[in-house]
Amino acid sequence: AQSVAQPEDQVNVAEGNPLTVKCTYSVSGNPYLFWYVQYPNRGLQFLLKYITGDNLVKGSYGFEAEFNKSQTSFHLKKPSALVSDSALYFCAVRDMDSSYKLIFGSGTRLLVRP
Amino acid sequence: DAGVIQSPRHEVTEMGQEVTLRCKPISGHNSLFWYRQTMMRGLELLIYFNNNVPIDDSGMPEDRFSAKMPNASFSTLKIQPSEPRDSAVYFCASSRTSGAEGTQYFGPGTRLTVL
């Protein structure tokens, strides 16, 4: 069965420090991976995606993610966290049995303290 | 370019009433998705339309839920009759392509409370 896991419910980091939000996946074949961010009372905003090519993907708001096939991971990173980055982050993987379905992780709440 | 538009943003209703949620996808997108988000179940895909045609409604909870897409710029999700367990945030999303690489763009959501 295809799945995506976000092992941390919450990540705490000080402003200015690097941040990592973890995501691992399990799919058959080559994965299509996505990161979304959800601010309070807002919809999900697309951050970045990996389809093919360079393992390091750069996205919106200074975020990047590294695709690691051997570890089946797609961790979200940012070199220097901002208080405004505090939000709920979702990793998603394309369901390879259907070209349109996204399988979402449970979400990780990021808290950046001043 | 405007994003996905949803209305209303908040809806409070009483059990048994009919609820209609509305969505306007991004212009030029041919795929439309309705999702439901709850604390217990996370994000669930309810129904998927491609070129205004329902392709997958396997996520629709029961017959009380129905969705339509009469044209490329408008879709509705209707709950009749509504029940307290339907309380959730309902998102509409659209995508330019139905292909696997397509990115889904979400609207701001409708927070539904059924008393």
HADDOCK unambig.tbl for C-alpha pairs under 7 A between the chains (distance, minus, plus):
assign (segid A and resid 32 and name CA) (segid B and resid 101 and name CA) 6.91 0.50 0.50
assign (segid A and resid 42 and name CA) (segid B and resid 108 and name CA) 4.96 0.50 0.50
assign (segid A and resid 42 and name CA) (segid B and resid 109 and name CA) 6.86 0.50 0.50
assign (segid A and resid 43 and name CA) (segid B and resid 106 and name CA) 5.79 0.50 0.50
assign (segid A and resid 43 and name CA) (segid B and resid 107 and name CA) 5.49 0.50 0.50
assign (segid A and resid 43 and name CA) (segid B and resid 108 and name CA) 4.07 0.50 0.50
assign (segid A and resid 43 and name CA) (segid B and resid 109 and name CA) 5.74 0.50 0.50
assign (segid A and resid 44 and name CA) (segid B and resid 106 and name CA) 5.62 0.50 0.50
assign (segid A and resid 45 and name CA) (segid B and resid 105 and name CA) 6.94 0.50 0.50
assign (segid A and resid 45 and name CA) (segid B and resid 106 and name CA) 6.65 0.50 0.50
assign (segid A and resid 46 and name CA) (segid B and resid 105 and name CA) 6.71 0.50 0.50
assign (segid A and resid 51 and name CA) (segid B and resid 101 and name CA) 6.50 0.50 0.50
assign (segid A and resid 94 and name CA) (segid B and resid 100 and name CA) 6.70 0.50 0.50
assign (segid A and resid 99 and name CA) (segid B and resid 98 and name CA) 6.67 0.50 0.50
assign (segid A and resid 99 and name CA) (segid B and resid 99 and name CA) 5.48 0.50 0.50
assign (segid A and resid 99 and name CA) (segid B and resid 100 and name CA) 4.47 0.50 0.50
assign (segid A and resid 100 and name CA) (segid B and resid 98 and name CA) 5.65 0.50 0.50
assign (segid A and resid 100 and name CA) (segid B and resid 99 and name CA) 6.37 0.50 0.50
assign (segid A and resid 100 and name CA) (segid B and resid 100 and name CA) 5.85 0.50 0.50
assign (segid A and resid 104 and name CA) (segid B and resid 43 and name CA) 6.84 0.50 0.50
assign (segid A and resid 106 and name CA) (segid B and resid 42 and name CA) 6.24 0.50 0.50
